[in-house]
Amino acid sequence: MSGGCPFGGDSGAEPEAGAQGPEGTTQSGEGGPVTPRPYGRSDLTYNDYLKVLELLKLQEPQSKPAHHDELLFIVIHQAYELWFKLILHELEKTVDQMQHGEVLTAHHFLKRVVEIMKLMVSQIHILETMAPYDFLEFRDRLNPASGFQSMQFREIEFVVGLKDERFLTYFKERPEVIEALRKRLAAEDLRTAFYGMLRKLGFDLPEDAARLESAGDPAAKAAILKALLPIYQRRAEHLALGLLTESLVELDEYLQLWREHHVRVVERIIGMKQGTGGSSGVEYLKTTTTKKSFPLLWEVRTHLTKGS
């Protein structure tokens, strides 16, 4: 693979004259490099496959004339929505693999989500290259749009087990969003699938453990913690499960880190101003940073003892 391109092409190669190589490529001489042949009108190209021309038309600044930094703002948030789409795709696969008892495969897809989340944490800081006064030049054009309204991020929360039907009230004028979120509310989430998988593997968890945990049932909480302890205490026996549980914790950690970094970046750019969607802005965002999808996987560490 030349040029570092995953498609296998050399993005900087210049066409060279020479003999015809394999599959219509051009051979520049004996032992020389093989370069791509000119493509025909009916051939699938890189731009066709990725819909590049269509993609480049989707950035529509609201400021008139368009402020220079608004393109940065749009591209970063559109990139996030593409990552959200992939995260949902991978989390669906993770849930499916848990339902089938495929522990290591579930771990594999969950680790991919974690790597995406790591990238998302660093990506948010690109916004800090935008000066506060530059953002103010077009911020008022965004009202009442807000990141709070991201349908896909709400879906991610629901899929990892942070289900809150109250969020549906904010989308009552968007029936297509309500429909998507209701499907996520009704579907099995990551925490429910994880506990269900453990039960099938013989761990003594209460039936409907995720719901009882969310309801704050103390007996259920104690039973879940007791069932989780052997995964950490007998690591050699439960190696695959140990990897999966730690990737669940890591997913939780990076969701929290993304929220925390988001808060800092927003505060740096707009200070304590009200959010464009009507929320209290930074003050509201701060309240979200303590959310945990798997609180008992964090708490179980408290109950581990040396030599256990």
N, C-alpha and C positions, 0 to 999 in steps of 0.2 A: 504494500500500500504506500503510494508516494504522496508527498505533499501534506501528510497528516489529515487527509480528508476521509471520513468514515465511508464515503461512497466509493473509495478506491481510486479516485482521480487526482491528478496533480493540478491544484487550483491555479498555479502560476505558470503552467506549461505553455510554451509558444508552439504552434503547429510547425512541424518541420517537413521539408520535402523528402521523399524517399520511397522505398519499396512498400508494397502493401503488406501489413502484418496480419496476425490472427484476428478474426472477427471484424475485419474492415479497419483495423487500426493501421497507423502509418509507421513503418520501420525507417529510422533515419540513417541507417547504414549498418554494416556488419557489426553486431554486438552493441549497437547504439540503442538509445532509449526508444520505447514504443509510446507514441503519443496518440490521443484520441482522434478519430476520424470526424469530419463534419457530420452533424446529425441531420436526419431528414425531417420533414414537416410532421410526419406521423409518429416519430420516435418519442418515447417517454424521456423527458429531460429532468434534470435536477429542479428547475424552476416549476415545471408542470407538477412533478410529484409532490413538492412542498407548497404548491399554490403561492409561490413567492409574490407574483404580481398582484394577486388578490390581497395577500397579507399586507403589502406595503400601502394599500389604499385604505386601511382600517384605522389610521391615525388621523383623527379629525379635531384639531384644536378648536376651542370655543372662543378664544380671544380673537379680536379683529382690530388690526392685523395680528396674525398669530405671534404670540410672545415666544422668543427663542427657547425658553426652558419648558414650555408646555409639551413639546414633543418628548422630552426626557420623562416628564411626569406620566404621560400616556403610555409610552413604551414599557416603562418599569411595571406599571399596573397590568398591562396586557400580558406581559411575560409572567407575572404572578398567576393570572387566571389560567394560562396554559399549564404552568406547573401544578396548579390546583386540579386541573383536569386529569393530569397524569397521576397525581397522588390518589385521587378517587379511583382511578382505574386499577392501581396497584393494591389499594386497600380492599377493593372488592375481591380481587384475586386472593389476598391474604385470608379474608373471611371464608372464602370458598375452600381453601386448603385446610383451614382449621376445622371446618365442618366435615371434611373427609379424613381428619386425623393425620394430615401430612405436616408434621411438625417442622422439619427442616426446610421444606419448600415454603411454608408460611414465613419462616424466618428470613429466607432469601428475599422474598418480595417486600417484606417489611423493612429490611435493611436498605433496599433501594429507596423507599420512602424517606428513611432517615437521611440518606445522602442528598436527596432533593431538598429536604428541610435545612440541611447545613448550608446549601447554596443559597436558599431563600433568606437565611439570616444575614449572610454577607451582602446579598443583593440590595437589601433595604438601605444600606449605607451609601449607595450611589446617589440617593436623593439628597444627601448632605452636601453634595457639590452644588446644589441650588441654594443661592442666598435667600434669606427670609424675605427681603424686599422684592426679589424677583418673583417669588411665589405669590406675593400679594398683588402683583400686576394682573394675574388671571384667576386668583382663587375665588373671587366673588362670582365668576362665570360658572363655577361648579355647583352652586346651590340649586336644589337641595341634595345633589348626589353625594354619596359618602361610602367609604370602604365598609361601613357597617352593613351596607346593602348587598355585599358580595354573596350571591346565592351559593356559589361553590364552596366558599369558606364555611358557611353554615352547614352545608352538606358534609364537609370534612368533620366538623364538630359532632354532627349526629352519628356519622359512621364510627368514630372512635368512642362513642358512648356518652358524649355530652349532649344529650337530647333535652331540648327545652321548647315545648310547643308554643310558648309565649312569643317566640320570635316570628311565628307565622303572622301575627297581627300587623307587623311592619310591612308585610308584602300583600295586604288584602286587595290592593288595586292591580296586582300582577298575578292572575290566576295560574299562569304557567309556572311561576316560581313556587306558589303554594302547592301545586301538584307535585313538583319535584321534591320539595321538602317533606311532604306527607309520605311519599314513597320511602324516603330515608328514615323517617320516624317509624314506619311500620316494618322496615327490613331489620334483619338481625345485625347488630353492630359488633364491633371488634371485641369489646369486653364480654358481651354475651356469648359470642362464638368461642372465645378463649376459655371461659368457665365451662361451657358445654363440652368442649374438647377434653378438658381435664376430667370431667365426670365420666365421659366415655372411656378414658384411659384408666379409670379405677380410683381416681382421687375422690375423697369423701367430702364433696361440696354439697350444700343444700340445693335443691331444685329451685330454679329461678333465682340463682345467687346474685346476678347483676342487679335485678330489680330490687331485691331485699337490701343489697348494699346501698343502692341509691336512696332507698327509703330510710336509711339510718338504723336498720334493725341490728341491735347489738349482738344478739345470738348468732345471726348470719355472719356478721363481721368476724366474730371469734372463730367460727367454723371455717371461714374462707382462709383466714390467716393460718390456722392449724394445718389446713390442706396444702398451703403454699410452702410452708417451712421445709418439707422434705426435698423440694426441688433444689433448695440452696444447701441443705444439710448433707444430702447424699448426691453430690455433684456428678460423680462418675456414673451413677445409676441413671441420672436424669440429665445427661449432658445436652441433648437436643432441646429439651424443655428449658434448660437453663439459658441457652442461647436465645430462645424465643422470648422468654420473660424479660431478659435484659434489653432486647431490641424494642420491646413494648415500652419499657422505662425510658429508653433513649428517644423513642418517638415522642413520648410525653415531655421529656426534657427539652427537645428542640422546638416543640410547639410553644412551650413556655418562653424559651429564649427568643423565638421570633416575636412573640407579643412584647417582651421586655425591650428588645431592640427597637421595635416599632414605636413604642412609647417614647423612648429617648430621641429618636429621629423626629417624631412629630413635635415634641416639646422644643427641640432645637430650632425647628423651622417656624412654628406658629406660636410658641410660648403656651400660655394658658387660655388662648382664645377658644370660643365655642366651636364645636365641629360643624362642618358644612351641612351635615344631615340633621342638626338640631341637638346632638348629644353635647355633653359637657367637655368633649374633646379629650385632652390628656387625662383629666380626672376620671372619666369613664374608662379609658383604656387601661389605667392602672388597676381598676377593679377586676380586669380579666386575666391578669398575669399570674394569679394563684390557682387557676383552674387546673385540675389533674384528671386525666382520663382513667388512670389506674392507681388510685390513691393507696390501695392495699399492697400493691407491688412495691410502693415506696415504704410503707409502714412495716412490711415484713422484716426489713433490715434491722429495725429496732429490737426485734425479738430474737435475733441471732446471737449466739454466744460462742466464745472461743472454744474450739474443740467439738462443737456440736455437729 
